[in-house]
């Protein structure tokens, strides 16, 4: 994944992300806390298809989910 960081004066930090597949999204980490995720429309990076606003605790939970491994994906001996 390619990530470009831009500091927005008085606002926060914008992480501009492009996946290996070419999907584009941005994550704004405002100075006030929380985060905003902008999912770009496939028609171009200047068109936002969706904006997701997360409070700090929600952003922390999503970060935990992204760093965790589901028990279903673990060794077969752990299931049921």
C-alpha positions in Angstrom: 0.0 0.0 0.0 1.2 3.5 -0.8 0.5 6.1 1.9 1.2 9.8 1.6 0.9 12.0 4.7 0.0 15.7 4.5 -0.2 18.0 7.5 -3.2 20.3 7.2 -2.4 23.5 9.2 -4.8 23.9 12.1 -6.8 20.7 11.1 -4.7 17.6 11.5 -3.0 14.9 9.4 -4.4 13.5 6.2 -3.2 10.0 5.2 -3.8 9.4 1.4 -3.9 5.6 0.8 -3.8 3.6 -2.4 -4.0 -0.2 -2.2 -2.1 -2.6 -4.4 -5.4 -3.0 -6.4 -5.5 0.8 -7.0 -8.3 1.5 -4.5 -8.1 5.0 -3.0 -9.2 6.2 0.4 -8.1 8.9 2.8 -8.0 9.0 6.6 -8.1 12.4 8.3 -6.8 12.4 11.9 -8.1 15.8 13.3 -6.3 17.5 16.1 -9.5 17.3 18.0 -9.5 13.5 18.0 -11.4 10.7 16.3 -11.0 10.2 12.6 -12.8 10.6 9.3 -12.4 8.1 6.5 -13.1 9.2 2.9 -13.8 6.4 0.4 -13.2 7.6 -3.2 -15.5 6.8 -6.0 -13.9 4.5 -8.6 -14.6 7.2 -11.3 -11.7 9.2 -9.8 -9.9 10.4 -6.7 -11.6 13.7 -6.7 -15.1 12.2 -6.1 -15.9 10.9 -2.6 -18.3 8.0 -2.5 -18.6 7.8 1.3 -17.5 9.6 4.4 -17.3 7.7 7.7 -16.8 9.7 10.9 -15.5 7.9 13.9 -15.3 9.0 17.5 -12.0 8.3 19.3 -13.3 5.1 20.9 -14.7 3.9 17.6 -11.4 4.5 15.8 -9.6 2.6 18.5 -12.0 -0.3 18.1 -11.5 -0.4 14.4 -7.7 -0.3 14.8 -8.0 -3.3 17.2 -10.1 -5.2 14.7 -7.6 -4.6 12.0 -4.7 -5.8 14.2 -6.5 -8.9 15.6 -6.9 -12.3 14.2 -10.3 -14.0 14.3 -10.5 -17.3 16.3 -12.1 -18.8 13.2 -8.9 -18.1 11.3 -6.8 -19.7 14.1 -5.7 -23.3 14.5 -8.5 -25.9 13.9 -8.1 -27.1 17.5 -9.5 -23.9 18.9 -12.8 -24.2 17.0 -15.8 -25.5 18.9 
